Amino acid sequence: ANEGLVTHNTGKSFYMALTMLHKAMTIPNYKVIVVAPQIKHTKILYDEVVNIIENNPYVESNVSRYIQSPSPEVNFITGSFIRFFTAGTKSAGNADSARGQEADLIILDEMDYLHPDDLVALLAMLQDTRKNKGKKILIGASTPTGAHEVFYEWCTSPKSLFTEFYFPSYVNPEWSEEMEQEMRGLYRTTNSYRHEIEAD
């Protein structure tokens, strides 16, 4: 199963954090890898995961340890883990930090900001290996950049192996006329509003 989320301010980080935690807590030795363009992106997801853990005693009782270096990681009593990597996109790292990792679930956050070479390196993780056979899941989520590159192709091509789920900001149940006016004030041009709020 492959998924592509196009979303902005609609809870994509929360959705991805819940998905990772559910898999890690319910499937023994489940491997979750999170890759994002920059540290600030991985930190958002890591903080979301830790926030859920720390606010639920049952979830917290399933965590065996936290590792901060060289890359953040959460380990579970099931033998599962969630590891967080940056792709090194700005330095043309080609996702070297995550290269060679085994994964059952791969999360690509802010995917449209990843370099196409990063994605080529990361797609190798979808292949079955002796250590890791079975159904693998890749979830790519992003606010679109407007570039018609890999994320765009995965979401729009009739031949895509992925399923697109499109959620602009105004599907948020908290969205209101007041919030819309506030956002239109912040994003003054039609293009910036369409990009950031409508995820177009």
Secondary structure by P-SEA (a helix, b strand, c coil): cbbbbbccccaaaaaaaaaaaaaaacccbbbbbbbcccaaaaaaaaaaaaaaaaacaaaaaaccccccccbbbbbcccccbbbbbbccccccccccccccccccbbbbcccccccaaaaaaaacccccccccccbbbbbbbbcccccccaaaaaaccccccbbbbbbcccccccccaaaaaaaaaaaccaaaaaaccccc
